Amino acid sequence: MHFLIKGIFNQHFIFLYSSTNSEYGWLPGREQEFENIYTFILNKLSQNSGGCMYISGIPGTGKTASVQAVLSTMHKLVADSGLESQIPTFQVIYVNGMRVSDPKQVYVEIYEQLTGLTATAKCASDLLEKEFCHNVIKKVSHSKVSEKPVVLVIDELDLLCTRRQDILYSLFDWPTRHNNHRVLIVLAIANTMDLPERLLHPRVASRLGLTRLTFAPYSHEQLAQIVRHHLSSLSNMFQPKALELAARKVAAVSGDVRRALDICKRAAEIVSSIGKGNKEIDISHINAALKEMFTTPKSEAICACSLYEKLFLRAVIAEFQTRSTEEARLDRCIRQMFALCRLEGVPCPTTSEVFAICASLGAHKLLLTERSRCDISMLVRLNCTKSDILYCLNQQPDL
């Protein structure tokens, strides 16, 4: 079966590279990871069996983009090249841990996308348990539920941690049930490499039999290739050594492709602002962009924060992304912080300690708090950009 699946992938691979259609969003520097995810899904679909792939790596290394590219490519290959017999049709469900107000709401989101129906978190959990873990006689009897295999993508899995870890256990356990009538393939995306071992009992983690895929930080060669790909015709404006410098600087710290693109875009803005003379972007322009981004007083203050201050900043950003807003109540940020503390294996701070953290961050001009009140319902805002905070925190070895 392995050789059959490999042969089918090679056929699809040839089709991708022979096609001039740019819709097949191949990711430079992630060809092997693309193949691994593609082959895993194809293997499970062909064998009509469930499974879970745990995909980990630091932010900005292409995890989510690779998964989305694989799923999009599989659907388009069927439509464009008539490969229905080789790729069974399947339903994709996508949930993001940052976009649910409470970890248990992930059950509600999955159930709604699966059936088109709404339910409470407890009811949705029970119905999903029956759907994915019981035999056909006990299945959920909703006419809107199709029998297609389900590919469940769980992004930002780190933020679904709870004290009992029952949510993580269910998500990892459902695909392994041998008596389920609905094939479930889970692609769990997280920033933490050893999250299953850290949060689940070792025996439980080993029994779940996860397939693992780790996205290493991009090398400077890969970053340069990706930047050229994204900048397209504008890449001709960059001297080769200028692109290489930007790529090397980012690769040495985090390998985050988004930061490399930000540096190059800022360098282009600097050249454009000059308004005359040679428009070519050289090393001096890259250095100017780097200096702006990494040597500001705020970036230095972020790097000097204590562990708990850094955790709180991450918690605030997570809450902002959950609510799609630029301010949040302190009690909601505390909930996010406690989840991160459990993930990092450090004691949760007391409420008075959280107020002290807020005061310290406020004194360093990194956080703004509501002046009219001083309780857990007060609003907090960041006094610097989320991208700057995340980049500085990703440079730190303790987080």
NUTOR-75574 format. One record per residue (C-alpha): chain; x, y negated, z negated. Coordinates in steps of 0.1 Angstrom, whole numbers. Example, Ala and Ser with C-alpha at 12.3 -4.5 7.8 and 13.67 -1.06 7.14 Angstrom:
REM NUTOR-75574
ATOM   kette      xx      yy      zz
ATOM       A     123      45     -78
ATOM       A     137      11     -71
***
This chain:
REM NUTOR-75574
ATOM   kette      xx      yy      zz
ATOM       A       0       0       0
ATOM       A      29     -24      -8
ATOM       A      43     -21      27
ATOM       A       8     -25      42
ATOM       A       2     -57      23
ATOM       A      37     -70      31
ATOM       A      31     -63      68
ATOM       A      -2     -82      67
ATOM       A      14    -112      50
ATOM       A      42    -112      77
ATOM       A      15    -114     104
ATOM       A      -1    -143      87
ATOM       A      33    -159      81
ATOM       A      41    -158     119
ATOM       A       7    -173     126
ATOM       A      14    -202     102
ATOM       A      47    -210     117
ATOM       A      36    -207     153
ATOM       A       7    -230     147
ATOM       A      10    -267     154
ATOM       A     -20    -274     132
ATOM       A      -8    -296     103
ATOM       A     -38    -286      82
ATOM       A     -18    -255      70
ATOM       A      -2    -274      42
ATOM       A      30    -255      38
ATOM       A      50    -268       9
ATOM       A      87    -274      16
ATOM       A     110    -256     -10
ATOM       A      82    -234     -23
ATOM       A      80    -208       5
ATOM       A      89    -179     -18
ATOM       A      63    -189     -45
ATOM       A      37    -194     -17
ATOM       A      44    -159      -5
ATOM       A      42    -144     -40
ATOM       A       8    -160     -48
ATOM       A      -6    -152     -13
ATOM       A       5    -115     -15
ATOM       A      -8    -112     -51
ATOM       A     -43    -124     -41
ATOM       A     -43    -104      -9
ATOM       A     -32     -73     -27
ATOM       A     -60     -76     -53
ATOM       A     -86     -83     -27
ATOM       A     -75     -54      -5
ATOM       A     -76     -30     -35
ATOM       A    -108     -44     -48
ATOM       A     -92     -48     -82
ATOM       A     -89     -76    -107
ATOM       A     -57     -91    -121
ATOM       A     -41    -122    -136
ATOM       A     -11    -142    -125
ATOM       A       5    -165    -150
ATOM       A      21    -194    -132
ATOM       A      44    -216    -153
ATOM       A      68    -245    -148
ATOM       A      74    -281    -159
ATOM       A      51    -308    -144
ATOM       A      58    -319    -109
ATOM       A      72    -286     -96
ATOM       A      44    -278     -72
ATOM       A      24    -252     -91
ATOM       A     -11    -265     -85
ATOM       A      -3    -277     -50
ATOM       A      10    -242     -41
ATOM       A     -21    -224     -54
ATOM       A     -43    -249     -35
ATOM       A     -23    -244      -4
ATOM       A     -25    -206      -6
ATOM       A     -63    -206     -11
ATOM       A     -69    -232      16
ATOM       A     -46    -213      40
ATOM       A     -64    -180      34
ATOM       A     -98    -195      42
ATOM       A     -85    -213      73
ATOM       A     -67    -183      86
ATOM       A    -100    -163      85
ATOM       A    -118    -191     104
ATOM       A     -91    -199     129
ATOM       A     -76    -165     137
ATOM       A    -104    -140     130
ATOM       A     -87    -122     101
ATOM       A    -120    -113      83
ATOM       A    -111     -76      83
ATOM       A     -78     -83      65
ATOM       A     -89    -110      41
ATOM       A    -122    -103      23
ATOM       A    -143    -134      16
ATOM       A    -141    -146     -19
ATOM       A    -154    -174     -42
ATOM       A    -130    -199     -57
ATOM       A    -137    -214     -91
ATOM       A    -114    -242    -103
ATOM       A    -113    -256    -138
ATOM       A     -89    -280    -154
ATOM       A     -81    -279    -192
ATOM       A     -77    -317    -191
ATOM       A    -111    -323    -177
ATOM       A    -132    -305    -204
ATOM       A    -142    -323    -235
ATOM       A    -138    -292    -256
ATOM       A    -120    -260    -249
ATOM       A    -152    -239    -251
ATOM       A    -167    -261    -224
ATOM       A    -146    -241    -200
ATOM       A    -172    -213    -202
ATOM       A    -199    -238    -192
ATOM       A    -178    -250    -162
ATOM       A    -170    -215    -150
ATOM       A    -206    -203    -154
ATOM       A    -220    -233    -136
ATOM       A    -197    -229    -106
ATOM       A    -204    -192    -105
ATOM       A    -242    -193    -106
ATOM       A    -252    -229    -101
ATOM       A    -269    -227    -135
ATOM       A    -262    -245    -167
ATOM       A    -260    -230    -202
ATOM       A    -246    -237    -236
ATOM       A    -210    -227    -243
ATOM       A    -220    -197    -264
ATOM       A    -246    -185    -239
ATOM       A    -222    -190    -209
ATOM       A    -195    -170    -227
ATOM       A    -219    -141    -234
ATOM       A    -232    -141    -198
ATOM       A    -197    -142    -183
ATOM       A    -187    -114    -206
ATOM       A    -215     -93    -192
ATOM       A    -208    -104    -156
ATOM       A    -171     -95    -156
ATOM       A    -169     -68    -182
ATOM       A    -200     -46    -180
ATOM       A    -210     -21    -154
ATOM       A    -235     -28    -126
ATOM       A    -265     -17    -147
ATOM       A    -258     -44    -172
ATOM       A    -249     -72    -148
ATOM       A    -264    -106    -149
ATOM       A    -296    -106    -130
ATOM       A    -295    -140    -112
ATOM       A    -303    -141     -75
ATOM       A    -279    -170     -70
ATOM       A    -249    -149     -82
ATOM       A    -232    -134     -51
ATOM       A    -212    -102     -53
ATOM       A    -181    -118     -37
ATOM       A    -148    -114     -55
ATOM       A    -140    -144     -77
ATOM       A    -106    -162     -77
ATOM       A    -106    -183    -109
ATOM       A     -80    -210    -110
ATOM       A     -74    -224    -145
ATOM       A     -51    -255    -145
ATOM       A     -35    -270    -176
ATOM       A     -41    -238    -195
ATOM       A     -20    -252    -224
ATOM       A     -49    -275    -234
ATOM       A     -74    -246    -239
ATOM       A     -55    -234    -270
ATOM       A     -77    -230    -301
ATOM       A     -70    -217    -336
ATOM       A     -84    -182    -329
ATOM       A     -71    -182    -292
ATOM       A    -103    -163    -282
ATOM       A    -107    -184    -251
ATOM       A     -72    -175    -238
ATOM       A     -78    -138    -247
ATOM       A    -111    -137    -228
ATOM       A     -96    -154    -197
ATOM       A     -67    -129    -196
ATOM       A     -88     -99    -206
ATOM       A    -117    -101    -182
ATOM       A     -97     -93    -150
ATOM       A     -83     -61    -167
ATOM       A    -116     -44    -174
ATOM       A    -118     -12    -154
ATOM       A    -156      -9    -155
ATOM       A    -164     -44    -142
ATOM       A    -186     -46    -111
ATOM       A    -173     -80    -100
ATOM       A    -137     -84     -90
ATOM       A    -121    -113    -109
ATOM       A     -86    -126    -100
ATOM       A     -73    -152    -125
ATOM       A     -45    -177    -116
ATOM       A     -36    -194    -148
ATOM       A     -14    -225    -145
ATOM       A       5    -239    -174
ATOM       A      36    -259    -183
ATOM       A      47    -235    -210
ATOM       A      66    -204    -199
ATOM       A      60    -182    -230
ATOM       A      25    -194    -239
ATOM       A       9    -158    -240
ATOM       A      37    -145    -263
ATOM       A      36    -177    -284
ATOM       A      -2    -177    -290
ATOM       A     -13    -141    -287
ATOM       A      -2    -111    -306
ATOM       A      27     -94    -288
ATOM       A       8     -61    -284
ATOM       A     -22     -80    -270
ATOM       A       1    -100    -246
ATOM       A      17     -68    -233
ATOM       A     -15     -50    -229
ATOM       A     -29     -77    -207
ATOM       A      -2     -70    -181
ATOM       A       2    -104    -167
ATOM       A      20    -109    -134
ATOM       A      43    -138    -139
ATOM       A      56    -165    -116
ATOM       A      79    -193    -128
ATOM       A      84    -224    -108
ATOM       A     120    -236    -114
ATOM       A     126    -273    -112
ATOM       A     134    -285     -77
ATOM       A     171    -286     -67
ATOM       A     184    -319     -52
ATOM       A     184    -302     -18
ATOM       A     147    -293     -21
ATOM       A     138    -327     -34
ATOM       A     155    -344      -5
ATOM       A     137    -321      20
ATOM       A     103    -328       3
ATOM       A     109    -366       3
ATOM       A     118    -365      40
ATOM       A      86    -345      46
ATOM       A      63    -368      27
ATOM       A      79    -401      40
ATOM       A      76    -388      76
ATOM       A      87    -415     100
ATOM       A      98    -437      72
ATOM       A     126    -413      62
ATOM       A     146    -427      91
ATOM       A     149    -459      72
ATOM       A     169    -442      44
ATOM       A     206    -436      47
ATOM       A     213    -399      41
ATOM       A     234    -407      10
ATOM       A     206    -429      -4
ATOM       A     181    -400      -2
ATOM       A     206    -377     -17
ATOM       A     213    -400     -47
ATOM       A     175    -403     -55
ATOM       A     172    -365     -53
ATOM       A     203    -358     -74
ATOM       A     192    -383    -101
ATOM       A     157    -367    -105
ATOM       A     170    -331    -102
ATOM       A     194    -338    -130
ATOM       A     166    -348    -154
ATOM       A     133    -330    -145
ATOM       A     131    -319    -108
ATOM       A      97    -337    -107
ATOM       A      91    -345     -70
ATOM       A      66    -372     -78
ATOM       A      93    -392     -96
ATOM       A     116    -388     -66
ATOM       A      89    -402     -43
ATOM       A      83    -431     -67
ATOM       A     120    -440     -66
ATOM       A     121    -439     -28
ATOM       A      89    -459     -25
ATOM       A     102    -486     -49
ATOM       A     135    -488     -30
ATOM       A     115    -494       2
ATOM       A      95    -521     -16
ATOM       A     128    -538     -27
ATOM       A     141    -538       9
ATOM       A     107    -551      22
ATOM       A     107    -579      -3
ATOM       A     141    -592       9
ATOM       A     123    -601      42
ATOM       A     153    -604      65
ATOM       A     184    -587      77
ATOM       A     189    -550      79
ATOM       A     159    -530      68
ATOM       A     179    -498      62
ATOM       A     176    -484      27
ATOM       A     210    -477      12
ATOM       A     224    -466     -22
ATOM       A     223    -501     -36
ATOM       A     185    -501     -32
ATOM       A     181    -467     -48
ATOM       A     202    -478     -77
ATOM       A     181    -509     -81
ATOM       A     149    -488     -82
ATOM       A     165    -464    -107
ATOM       A     176    -493    -129
ATOM       A     140    -507    -129
ATOM       A     125    -473    -138
ATOM       A     148    -459    -164
ATOM       A     165    -487    -183
ATOM       A     136    -508    -195
ATOM       A     132    -515    -232
ATOM       A     100    -494    -232
ATOM       A     115    -464    -217
ATOM       A     143    -465    -242
ATOM       A     117    -468    -270
ATOM       A      99    -438    -257
ATOM       A     130    -417    -256
ATOM       A     138    -428    -292
ATOM       A     104    -416    -305
ATOM       A     101    -389    -332
ATOM       A      87    -355    -323
ATOM       A      52    -363    -337
ATOM       A      52    -397    -320
ATOM       A      59    -380    -287
ATOM       A      32    -354    -293
ATOM       A       7    -382    -301
ATOM       A      16    -400    -268
ATOM       A      10    -367    -249
ATOM       A     -23    -363    -267
ATOM       A     -34    -398    -258
ATOM       A     -26    -392    -222
ATOM       A     -44    -359    -222
ATOM       A     -75    -375    -237
ATOM       A     -74    -403    -211
ATOM       A     -73    -377    -183
ATOM       A    -101    -358    -198
ATOM       A    -123    -388    -200
ATOM       A    -111    -406    -169
ATOM       A    -106    -437    -189
ATOM       A     -78    -460    -202
ATOM       A     -88    -460    -238
ATOM       A    -100    -434    -263
ATOM       A    -112    -429    -298
ATOM       A     -85    -420    -323
ATOM       A    -104    -389    -336
ATOM       A    -105    -374    -300
ATOM       A     -67    -381    -296
ATOM       A     -62    -363    -330
ATOM       A     -80    -332    -316
ATOM       A     -57    -332    -286
ATOM       A     -27    -337    -308
ATOM       A     -36    -307    -330
ATOM       A     -39    -285    -300
ATOM       A      -4    -296    -289
ATOM       A       9    -290    -324
ATOM       A      -4    -255    -324
ATOM       A      12    -250    -290
ATOM       A      45    -262    -302
ATOM       A      43    -242    -334
ATOM       A      46    -273    -357
ATOM       A      24    -282    -386
ATOM       A      -5    -306    -379
ATOM       A      -1    -340    -395
ATOM       A     -26    -354    -420
ATOM       A     -49    -383    -411
ATOM       A     -27    -407    -431
ATOM       A       3    -395    -412
ATOM       A     -15    -401    -379
ATOM       A     -22    -437    -389
ATOM       A      15    -441    -397
ATOM       A      23    -427    -362
ATOM       A       0    -452    -346
ATOM       A      15    -481    -366
ATOM       A      50    -471    -356
ATOM       A      40    -468    -319
ATOM       A      23    -501    -321
ATOM       A      54    -518    -337
ATOM       A      74    -506    -307
ATOM       A      48    -520    -283
ATOM       A      39    -486    -268
ATOM       A       4    -484    -282
ATOM       A     -25    -509    -287
ATOM       A     -51    -503    -313
ATOM       A     -85    -519    -320
ATOM       A     -80    -548    -343
ATOM       A    -115    -550    -357
ATOM       A    -113    -516    -374
ATOM       A     -89    -491    -389
ATOM       A    -105    -457    -390
ATOM       A    -105    -425    -370
ATOM       A    -132    -440    -346
ATOM       A    -110    -469    -336
ATOM       A    -100    -472    -299
ATOM       A     -64    -468    -288
ATOM       A     -48    -478    -255
ATOM       A     -13    -473    -240
ATOM       A       8    -504    -235
ATOM       A      29    -488    -207
ATOM       A      21    -466    -178
ATOM       A      13    -429    -182
ATOM       A      39    -419    -155
ATOM       A      67    -437    -174
ATOM       A      58    -420    -207
ATOM       A      56    -385    -191
ATOM       A      88    -389    -172
ATOM       A     107    -401    -204
ATOM       A      92    -373    -225
ATOM       A     101    -347    -199
ATOM       A     138    -357    -203
ATOM       A     137    -348    -240
ATOM       A     148    -313    -250
ATOM       A     124    -311    -280
ATOM       A      92    -313    -259
***
